[in-house]
C-alpha cells in the first residue's frame, strides 16, 4: 500500500468529481457497481494515493478497510492478494513483552497501527516506545480473520492480560496506556477483541456494562422522586447513546454500546421479538431514536439535524439489525441515497458528489450487505466483518 503520485490521483479526482455530480443530478447511477468497487479496493491495496500520507500512523486500519472490503465483495479469493504475506505483515506489528512481568507493567501488548510507530527494542529487549493500541488490535484481528489465519498461533495471553491495564475504574477503556481519552469506541474494541479471541479474561464485563448504561445519561436525581428502577432511569431522553456519559446521542456511540452489549451477552439477538420488558435498556425508545435517523433523502444521519452520511447506514443500520428492527426502515430510499454517493470509478464518498475514500467505501459495502445486495457476503453486524470471517470459514 504505497502512495501513488500526486498527478495520478489528481487526474482521477478531477474527472471523478465532474462525473459524480452529473450522476447524482441525473439519477443515472442505478446499480451497485461491484466490479468498479473491486478495482477501487485493489488500487488502494496496491498503491495508496498521496492524500493518505497523513494517515500513515493508521496504516493497519486502511489495510482493514481494503482487505475486509474485498472480503465483503466476495472478491478476496479472486484478486492478487497474497494472504500469507498479509498475515506476516500484520503479525510483524505485534508488540511483545520482554518477559512475563511486563504484562502487568501498565502497558498494552497488542498491535501497532503502522511500522512507523513501531520502534526497535533496546539492547535488553525492552521496547523503547510501545504504541500498540486497541483500535489497531481490532483491525489486525479483523484482517487475520478475513485471510483465514489460524488464531491458535496468536499470542492471545499477552494481548488479554495486558488489556486489563487499559480498563478504568468506571468500566471504560483507554485505547493506549498513556495520555488518551476514554469512551465507548474502546469499550467496543475491547469487547470485540475478547470475542474474537474467545477469551473474556481481558476485561471486566460487568464494569463495562455499567459504563455503557451510564452513556444513556439522565440525571440520577430523578431516582429520589420517582419509584422507577435505576436501570431504566439511565435511559437518555431520546433513546440513543453518547460516546461518554452525559454527551449527545450519536450513531457511532449507539453502535458501540449495542454491539458491545451483544458481544458480552447482555442483549439477545433480535431482542425486539422477545420479552422487551426484561431488557437492561429501554428498547422502544432506542428503536424510535434509530428510526428517526433516516432522513428525507433516504440516508441515515449520525445525530439529529445533521446531513445524511454513507457510514451511518452501517452504524445505525447495524443497530437495527441487531435489535431485529431493520425491516422497519425504507430500504429502497436508503439504497437510492447510497447510490448517489457511489463513485463511477468505484468506492463511496461521504455525501452525494463527494470523492470516494476508504472509510466511507468500506461502510458503504457493509450497508449494501445489510441490504442483501446480490454478490456480497452476509455481514456480522456485531463485529463489522463478514459472517464467514467471524465464524472462521
C-alpha positions in Angstrom: 0.0 0.0 0.0 2.5 2.6 -1.2 1.4 6.2 -2.0 0.6 7.0 -5.7 1.9 10.0 -7.4 0.0 13.3 -7.0 -0.8 13.8 -10.7 -2.1 10.2 -11.0 -4.7 10.7 -8.2 -5.5 14.3 -9.1 -6.5 13.3 -12.6 -8.8 10.7 -11.1 -10.1 13.3 -8.6 -10.9 15.9 -11.3 -12.8 13.5 -13.7 -14.5 11.7 -10.8 -15.9 14.9 -9.3 -17.4 16.0 -12.5 -18.8 12.6 -13.3 -20.3 12.0 -9.9 -22.0 15.4 -9.7 -23.6 14.6 -13.1 -24.6 11.1 -12.0 -26.1 12.4 -8.7 -28.1 15.0 -10.6 -29.4 12.9 -13.5 -30.1 9.7 -11.5 -28.0 7.6 -13.9 -26.3 5.7 -11.1 -28.9 2.9 -10.6 -26.8 -0.1 -9.9 -24.3 -1.3 -7.4 -21.1 -1.4 -9.5 -19.4 -4.3 -7.9 -16.5 -4.7 -10.4 -15.6 -1.0 -10.1 -15.6 -1.4 -6.3 -13.2 -4.3 -6.5 -11.0 -2.3 -8.8 -11.1 0.6 -6.4 -10.1 -1.5 -3.4 -7.3 -3.2 -5.4 -5.9 0.2 -6.3 -6.0 1.2 -2.6 -4.4 -2.1 -1.6 -1.6 -1.8 -4.1 -0.9 1.9 -4.1 -2.5 4.4 -1.7 -3.0 7.9 -3.1 -0.7 10.6 -1.6 -3.7 12.1 0.2 -3.5 9.2 2.8 0.1 10.1 3.8 -1.2 11.9 6.9 -2.9 8.6 7.9 0.4 6.7 7.9 0.1 6.0 11.6 -3.2 4.2 10.9 -2.0 2.1 8.1 -3.4 -1.1 9.5 -6.8 0.5 9.7 -6.6 1.4 6.0 -5.5 -2.2 5.2 -8.5 -3.5 7.2 -10.9 -1.4 5.1 -9.3 -2.6 1.8 -8.9 -6.3 2.7 -12.1 -6.7 4.7 -13.9 -4.7 1.9 -12.7 -7.2 -0.7 -13.9 -10.0 1.6 -17.4 -8.3 1.8 -17.5 -8.0 -2.0 -16.7 -11.8 -2.3 -13.5 -11.0 -4.2 -10.7 -11.7 -1.8 -10.0 -15.2 -3.4 -10.2 -13.8 -6.9 -7.7 -11.0 -6.8 -3.9 -10.5 -6.4 -3.8 -10.6 -2.6 -1.1 -12.8 -1.0 -2.9 -13.9 2.2 0.3 -15.3 3.7 2.2 -12.1 3.1 -0.7 -10.1 4.6 -0.7 -12.3 7.7 3.1 -11.9 8.1 2.8 -8.1 7.8 0.1 -7.9 10.3 1.9 -10.2 12.8 5.0 -8.1 12.4 3.1 -5.2 14.0 2.5 -7.2 17.2 4.1 -5.7 20.4 5.8 -8.3 22.5 6.7 -8.1 26.2 10.3 -8.8 27.1 9.3 -11.0 30.0 6.2 -12.2 31.8 6.4 -9.4 34.4 5.9 -6.8 31.6 2.3 -7.9 31.3 1.4 -6.1 34.5 3.6 -3.0 34.0 0.6 -0.9 32.8 1.4 -1.2 29.1 -0.7 -2.9 26.4 0.9 -5.5 24.2 -1.4 -5.6 21.2 -0.8 -4.4 17.6 0.8 -1.2 16.3 -1.0 0.9 13.7 2.0 1.1 11.4 5.7 0.2 11.2 6.4 3.9 11.6 5.1 3.7 15.2 7.0 0.5 16.0 10.4 1.4 17.3 13.1 -1.3 17.8 13.7 -2.6 21.3 16.9 -1.6 23.1 19.9 -3.9 23.8 18.0 -5.5 26.7 15.0 -6.4 24.5 12.8 -3.6 26.1 10.5 -1.6 23.8 11.7 2.0 23.7 8.2 3.1 22.8 5.1 0.8 22.8 2.5 2.4 20.7 0.2 -0.6 20.3 -3.5 0.3 20.8 -7.0 -1.2 21.0 -8.2 0.1 17.6 -5.2 -1.2 15.7 -5.5 -4.5 17.5 -9.2 -4.9 16.5 -8.2 -4.1 12.9 -5.3 -6.6 13.0 -7.6 -9.4 14.2 -10.2 -8.4 11.6 -7.7 -8.7 8.8 -6.3 -12.0 10.1 -9.9 -13.3 10.2 -10.5 -12.2 6.6 -7.4 -14.0 5.3 -8.2 -17.2 7.3 -5.3 -17.1 9.7 -5.3 -19.7 12.4 -5.9 -17.8 15.7 -4.3 -20.7 17.7 -1.0 -19.2 16.6 -1.7 -15.8 18.1 -0.1 -14.8 21.4 -3.5 -14.0 22.9 -2.4 -14.2 26.5 -0.1 -11.1 26.2 -2.9 -9.2 24.5 -5.6 -10.1 27.0 -3.6 -9.9 30.2 -2.1 -6.5 29.3 -5.5 -5.3 28.0 -6.8 -5.3 31.6 -4.3 -2.5 32.2 -6.4 -0.2 30.0 -9.8 -0.7 31.7 -10.6 2.2 34.1 -12.4 2.1 37.4 -15.7 3.3 35.8 -15.5 0.4 33.3 -14.4 2.4 30.3 -11.2 1.7 28.3 -8.4 3.9 27.2 -7.0 2.9 23.8 -3.4 3.1 24.8 -1.6 3.0 28.2 -0.8 6.7 28.4 -2.4 10.1 27.7 -5.6 9.1 25.9 -9.3 9.7 26.1 -11.8 7.0 27.2 -15.1 6.4 25.6 -17.4 3.8 24.1 -15.3 3.2 21.0 -12.6 1.5 23.1 -15.1 -0.5 25.2 -16.3 -1.9 21.8 -12.8 -2.6 20.6 -12.0 -4.5 23.9 -15.3 -6.5 23.7 -14.6 -7.4 20.0 -11.0 -8.4 20.8 -12.2 -10.7 23.6 -14.9 -12.2 21.4 -12.6 -12.9 18.5 -10.0 -14.5 20.8 -12.8 -16.4 22.6 -11.5 -15.4 26.0 -13.1 -12.7 28.3 -10.2 -12.6 30.8 -9.1 -9.3 29.2 -11.9 -7.2 30.6 -14.5 -6.9 33.5 -17.8 -7.3 31.6 -19.9 -6.1 34.5 -18.0 -2.9 34.9 -18.0 -2.3 31.1 -21.8 -2.8 31.1 -22.2 -0.2 33.8 -20.2 2.3 31.9 -22.2 1.7 28.7 -25.5 2.2 30.5 -24.2 5.4 32.0 -23.7 6.7 28.5 -27.5 6.7 28.2 -27.4 9.7 30.5 -30.2 11.0 32.7 -29.8 12.9 35.9 -29.7 10.5 38.8 -31.6 13.0 41.0 -34.8 11.6 39.4 -34.3 8.4 41.4 -35.1 10.2 44.6 -38.5 11.4 43.4 -39.8 8.5 41.3 -40.5 4.9 42.1 -38.7 3.8 38.9 -35.8 1.2 38.7 -32.4 2.9 38.4 -31.6 0.9 35.3 -34.5 2.4 33.4 -33.5 5.9 34.6 -30.2 5.5 32.9 -32.0 5.8 29.5 -31.4 9.1 27.7 -34.4 11.3 26.9 -34.1 10.4 23.2 -33.1 6.8 23.5 -29.6 6.8 21.9 -26.1 6.6 23.4 -23.4 9.2 23.6 -19.7 8.3 23.4 -19.3 9.4 27.0 -21.7 9.8 29.9 -23.8 12.9 29.5 -22.9 13.5 25.9 -25.3 13.9 22.9 -26.7 10.7 21.4 -24.6 9.6 18.4 -24.9 6.9 15.8 -21.3 5.6 16.3 -21.7 5.7 20.1 -25.0 3.9 19.9 -23.5 1.2 17.7 -20.6 0.7 20.0 -22.9 0.4 23.0 -25.4 -2.1 21.5 -22.7 -4.2 19.7 -20.7 -4.4 22.9 -23.7 -5.5 25.0 -24.5 -8.1 22.3 -20.9 -9.4 22.2 -20.8 -9.6 26.0 -24.0 -11.5 26.1 -26.2 -8.8 27.8 -28.6 -8.4 24.9 -30.2 -11.2 22.9 -30.2 -11.3 19.1 -33.4 -10.0 17.5 -34.5 -8.9 21.0 -37.5 -6.9 19.7 -39.2 -10.2 19.0 -38.8 -11.3 22.6 -39.7 -10.0 26.1 -38.6 -6.4 25.9 -39.6 -5.7 29.5 -36.7 -7.7 30.8 -34.1 -5.8 28.8 -31.5 -3.7 30.6 -32.2 -0.8 28.2 -35.5 0.9 27.0 -35.7 -0.8 23.6 -38.8 1.0 22.2 -37.1 4.4 23.0 -33.8 3.2 21.3 -35.7 1.9 18.3 -37.6 5.2 17.9 -34.3 7.1 18.0 -32.7 4.9 15.4 -35.7 5.0 13.0 -35.8 8.8 13.3 -32.2 9.0 12.0 -33.4 8.0 8.5 -33.7 11.4 6.7 -36.0 12.6 3.9 -33.3 11.8 1.3 -33.3 8.1 2.5 -29.9 8.2 4.1 -29.0 8.0 7.8 -27.7 10.8 9.9 -25.5 10.3 12.9 -27.2 12.9 15.1 -30.4 14.9 15.0 -30.3 17.9 12.5 -27.2 16.6 10.7 -26.9 15.7 7.0 -27.1 12.1 5.8 -23.7 10.3 5.6 -22.9 7.0 3.9 -21.2 5.5 7.0 -24.3 5.8 9.2 -26.2 3.4 7.0 -23.8 0.9 8.8 -23.7 2.4 12.3 -27.4 2.9 12.6 -28.4 0.1 10.3 -26.4 -2.5 12.2 -28.1 -1.4 15.5 -31.4 -2.0 13.9 -30.3 -5.4 12.5 -29.1 -6.5 16.0 -32.3 -5.4 17.6 -34.5 -7.0 14.9 -35.9 -3.8 13.6 -34.1 -3.5 10.2 -37.2 -4.3 8.2 -38.8 -1.1 9.6 -36.6 1.2 7.5 -37.3 2.4 4.0 -34.7 0.2 2.2 -35.4 1.4 -1.3 -34.9 5.0 -0.2 -31.7 4.1 1.6 -30.4 2.2 -1.4 -31.2 5.2 -3.6 -29.3 7.6 -1.3 -26.2 5.3 -1.2 -26.1 5.1 -5.0 -25.9 8.9 -5.2 -22.7 8.5 -3.0 -21.2 5.9 -5.3 -18.4 6.9 -7.5 -18.4 5.9 -11.1 -14.8 4.7 -10.5 -15.7 2.6 -7.5 -15.9 3.4 -3.8 -18.2 5.7 -1.9 -18.0 9.2 -0.7 -19.4 10.6 2.5 -22.2 12.5 0.7 -23.6 12.7 -2.8 -21.0 14.1 -5.2 -18.1 13.6 -2.8 -14.9 11.8 -3.9 -14.6 8.2 -2.7 -12.4 7.3 0.3 -11.6 4.0 2.0 -13.5 4.7 5.2 -16.9 5.6 3.6 -16.3 2.9 0.9 -15.9 0.1 3.4 -19.0 1.2 5.3 -20.9 1.6 2.0 -20.2 -2.0 1.3 -21.3 -3.1 4.8 -24.5 -1.1 4.2 -25.2 -2.9 0.9 -24.5 -6.2 2.6 -27.2 -5.3 5.2 -29.5 -4.6 2.3 -28.6 -8.1 0.9 -27.2 -6.9 -2.3 -26.6 -9.9 -4.6 -23.0 -11.0 -4.8 -22.0 -9.6 -1.4 -21.2 -11.7 1.6 -23.5 -11.5 4.6 -22.4 -9.2 7.4 -21.9 -10.0 11.0 -23.3 -6.7 12.4 -21.8 -7.0 15.8 -18.2 -7.4 14.5 -18.3 -5.3 11.3 -17.0 -8.2 9.2 -18.4 -11.0 7.1 -20.2 -13.8 8.8 -17.7 -16.2 7.2 -14.8 -14.3 8.7 -16.5 -14.2 12.1 -17.0 -17.9 12.0 -13.5 -18.6 10.7 -14.8 -20.1 7.5 
